[in-house]
Amino acid sequence: MGMLDGKSAIVTGGGRGIGRGVALLLAQEGASVVVNDLGAALTGEGEDTSVAQQVADEITAAGGTAIANTDSVTDYEAAEAMVQQAVDSFGKLDILVHVAGILRDRMIFNMAEEEWDAVIDVHLKGAYNMSKWAAVHFRERREGGRIINMSSNSAFGAPGQPNYAAAKGGIIGLTLVLANSLNRYGGVTANAILPSGSTRMIDSIPRAVEAVADTGKLPSELAVGTERDPDNVAPLVAFLASEEAADINGHLFGSFGYNMTLMSQPKVIKTLRANHRWSVDELIEVAPKAFGERFEIEQVNDPGVTAAINAIPDGEWIDIGDGKRFWSSKLEPWGERSW
């Protein structure tokens, strides 16, 4: 028996990388899966209808249930048809996982309008298209549902990726809106994951050339079975898709290697108040004194989430057994937890 027995799911971008691992694990846990993948190149060009079918065939061969879909998530009507395909094939839709994405990296001053539009269309408009039609179905059924969107820590300011960062930041905003607006319809939840892993996206960056020169293999090939394996993201998706996560709604999670991270949400950290409208001169005088320390800490050229996790001193981790450890930004002794 799997934790997702009787459930049905759509996984966009399910033919490769993170999406493939998600589709396989959801099926292994008992879900019937629509494996969606256009089979496009990393830049979004071209098509290969065999990509989605190969994963669907792999699931079927292992005793699971899956069908392939090769439509583009950028197509509004095709997204509606994809949801209907799940309903027609499996009787309903319970889980939507939006992974599909492309890259068109360039500095903002060199970026063409088409490069901006193409990335926004697949990531953000694709998330809208799929979420829209899944939400229609969930609202009609009023029996719950799960929406799990892939964002990225690139949303926090990745140089050379203004289109990708904007799309992934938009997905965070969209996911939080879905969480706030859909939960009333039978307990629909929406959460976002900031994943990591050596996928073909990583294969496209300059570091990949160095890896091939040194090892003869691409980063994605070297990653299999290691912390960099994109399949490491799938268990978090399966957990959020399950009934055990029915009360988890509107959160941002990180999946960084073997680290599963709960990310902070926007919050007030310092406030100045006056009994009148502030003048510019007053702000020049007061703001640096009040906020200066945070101005220095909260730099957009942050070394990255994974680097921040790796920098946590060993003495701050709590051993919870069986090779697992826990860390919190607040002092929260593990033994005092009710669960």
WOTA-V465434 format. One record per residue. N is the residue number from 1. RES is the residue in one small letter. SS is DSSP state (hx for helix, st for strand, lp for the rest). PHI is phi in whole degrees, -180 to 180 (999 if undefined). Layout:
n = {N:N}
res = {RES:RES}
ss = {SS:SS}
phi = {PHI:PHI}
This chain:
n = {1:2:3:4:5:6:7:8:9:10:11:12:13:14:15:16:17:18:19:20:21:22:23:24:25:26:27:28:29:30:31:32:33:34:35:36:37:38:39:40:41:42:43:44:45:46:47:48:49:50:51:52:53:54:55:56:57:58:59:60:61:62:63:64:65:66:67:68:69:70:71:72:73:74:75:76:77:78:79:80:81:82:83:84:85:86:87:88:89:90:91:92:93:94:95:96:97:98:99:100:101:102:103:104:105:106:107:108:109:110:111:112:113:114:115:116:117:118:119:120:121:122:123:124:125:126:127:128:129:130:131:132:133:134:135:136:137:138:139:140:141:142:143:144:145:146:147:148:149:150:151:152:153:154:155:156:157:158:159:160:161:162:163:164:165:166:167:168:169:170:171:172:173:174:175:176:177:178:179:180:181:182:183:184:185:186:187:188:189:190:191:192:193:194:195:196:197:198:199:200:201:202:203:204:205:206:207:208:209:210:211:212:213:214:215:216:217:218:219:220:221:222:223:224:225:226:227:228:229:230:231:232:233:234:235:236:237:238:239:240:241:242:243:244:245:246:247:248:249:250:251:252:253:254:255:256:257:258:259:260:261:262:263:264:265:266:267:268:269:270:271:272:273:274:275:276:277:278:279:280:281:282:283:284:285:286:287:288:289:290:291:292:293:294:295:296:297:298:299:300:301:302:303:304:305:306:307:308:309:310:311:312:313:314:315:316:317:318:319:320:321:322:323:324:325:326:327:328:329:330:331:332:333:334:335:336:337:338:339}
res = {m:g:m:l:d:g:k:s:a:i:v:t:g:g:g:r:g:i:g:r:g:v:a:l:l:l:a:q:e:g:a:s:v:v:v:n:d:l:g:a:a:l:t:g:e:g:e:d:t:s:v:a:q:q:v:a:d:e:i:t:a:a:g:g:t:a:i:a:n:t:d:s:v:t:d:y:e:a:a:e:a:m:v:q:q:a:v:d:s:f:g:k:l:d:i:l:v:h:v:a:g:i:l:r:d:r:m:i:f:n:m:a:e:e:e:w:d:a:v:i:d:v:h:l:k:g:a:y:n:m:s:k:w:a:a:v:h:f:r:e:r:r:e:g:g:r:i:i:n:m:s:s:n:s:a:f:g:a:p:g:q:p:n:y:a:a:a:k:g:g:i:i:g:l:t:l:v:l:a:n:s:l:n:r:y:g:g:v:t:a:n:a:i:l:p:s:g:s:t:r:m:i:d:s:i:p:r:a:v:e:a:v:a:d:t:g:k:l:p:s:e:l:a:v:g:t:e:r:d:p:d:n:v:a:p:l:v:a:f:l:a:s:e:e:a:a:d:i:n:g:h:l:f:g:s:f:g:y:n:m:t:l:m:s:q:p:k:v:i:k:t:l:r:a:n:h:r:w:s:v:d:e:l:i:e:v:a:p:k:a:f:g:e:r:f:e:i:e:q:v:n:d:p:g:v:t:a:a:i:n:a:i:p:d:g:e:w:i:d:i:g:d:g:k:r:f:w:s:s:k:l:e:p:w:g:e:r:s:w}
ss = {lp:lp:lp:lp:lp:lp:lp:st:st:st:st:st:lp:lp:lp:lp:hx:hx:hx:hx:hx:hx:hx:hx:hx:hx:hx:hx:lp:lp:lp:st:st:st:st:st:lp:lp:lp:lp:lp:lp:lp:lp:lp:lp:lp:lp:lp:hx:hx:hx:hx:hx:hx:hx:hx:hx:hx:hx:hx:lp:lp:lp:lp:st:st:st:st:lp:lp:lp:lp:lp:lp:hx:hx:hx:hx:hx:hx:hx:hx:hx:hx:hx:hx:hx:hx:hx:lp:lp:lp:lp:st:st:st:st:lp:lp:lp:lp:lp:lp:lp:st:lp:hx:hx:hx:lp:lp:hx:hx:hx:hx:hx:hx:hx:hx:hx:hx:hx:hx:hx:hx:hx:hx:hx:hx:hx:hx:hx:hx:hx:hx:hx:hx:hx:hx:hx:lp:lp:lp:st:st:st:st:st:st:st:lp:hx:hx:hx:hx:lp:lp:lp:lp:st:hx:hx:hx:hx:hx:hx:hx:hx:hx:hx:hx:hx:hx:hx:hx:hx:hx:hx:hx:hx:hx:lp:lp:lp:lp:lp:st:st:st:st:st:st:st:st:lp:lp:lp:lp:hx:hx:hx:hx:lp:lp:hx:hx:hx:hx:hx:hx:hx:hx:hx:hx:lp:lp:lp:hx:hx:hx:hx:lp:lp:lp:lp:lp:lp:lp:hx:hx:hx:hx:hx:hx:hx:hx:hx:hx:hx:hx:lp:hx:hx:hx:lp:lp:lp:lp:lp:lp:st:st:st:st:st:lp:lp:st:st:st:st:lp:lp:lp:lp:lp:lp:lp:lp:lp:lp:lp:lp:lp:lp:lp:lp:lp:hx:hx:hx:hx:hx:hx:hx:hx:hx:hx:hx:hx:hx:hx:hx:hx:hx:hx:lp:lp:lp:lp:lp:lp:lp:hx:hx:hx:hx:hx:hx:lp:lp:lp:hx:hx:hx:lp:st:st:st:st:lp:lp:st:st:st:lp:lp:lp:lp:lp:lp:lp:hx:hx:hx:lp:lp:lp}
phi = {999:-105:-69:-116:-56:85:-94:-129:-143:-116:-122:-80:66:-81:-90:-145:54:-59:-62:-62:-61:-65:-59:-64:-73:-59:-66:-61:-85:109:-78:-86:-125:-91:-91:-101:-164:-70:75:-80:-67:-58:-83:94:-96:79:-147:-146:-69:-77:-62:-68:-65:-61:-70:-60:-66:-64:-65:-63:-63:-86:98:-92:-124:-157:-133:-97:-140:-116:-80:-86:-68:-77:-92:-58:-71:-67:-65:-61:-66:-66:-63:-66:-61:-63:-66:-65:-83:-119:91:-174:-127:-112:-136:-120:-120:-102:-114:-50:-166:-136:-127:-142:-73:-172:-65:-57:-76:-107:-79:-82:-58:-64:-69:-65:-62:-62:-72:-61:-62:-72:-74:-85:-65:-60:-64:-63:-56:-69:-66:-58:-78:-65:-64:-59:-66:-62:-67:-69:-76:54:-125:87:161:-129:-120:-128:-108:-90:-106:-168:-72:-63:-62:-91:123:-79:-61:81:-133:-62:-70:-65:-64:-64:-64:-70:-66:-64:-65:-61:-61:-61:-62:-67:-65:-60:-62:-77:-102:-103:-61:-68:-95:82:89:-66:-119:-140:-139:-121:-122:-101:-93:-138:147:-87:-99:-66:-63:-68:-61:-89:-90:-55:-61:-65:-62:-66:-64:-64:-64:-84:-119:81:-129:-76:-54:-65:-74:-71:-80:-56:80:-116:-62:-90:-69:-63:-65:-64:-77:-59:-59:-65:-62:-62:-62:-66:-81:-88:-68:-66:-108:-61:-100:-98:-145:78:-116:-112:-117:-111:-122:-120:66:-95:-96:-109:-122:-94:-87:-74:-105:-54:-150:-74:-114:-154:-142:-111:-132:-128:-97:-159:-67:-68:-95:-62:-60:-63:-66:-60:-78:-96:-58:-62:-71:-79:-113:-54:-61:-70:-59:-75:-77:-86:-85:-74:-90:-60:-68:118:-66:-61:-63:-66:-65:-66:-85:-66:-60:-55:-69:-93:-86:-105:-76:-112:96:58:76:-110:-134:-131:-138:-136:-71:-113:-75:-130:-57:-61:-66:-86:-80:-70:-107}
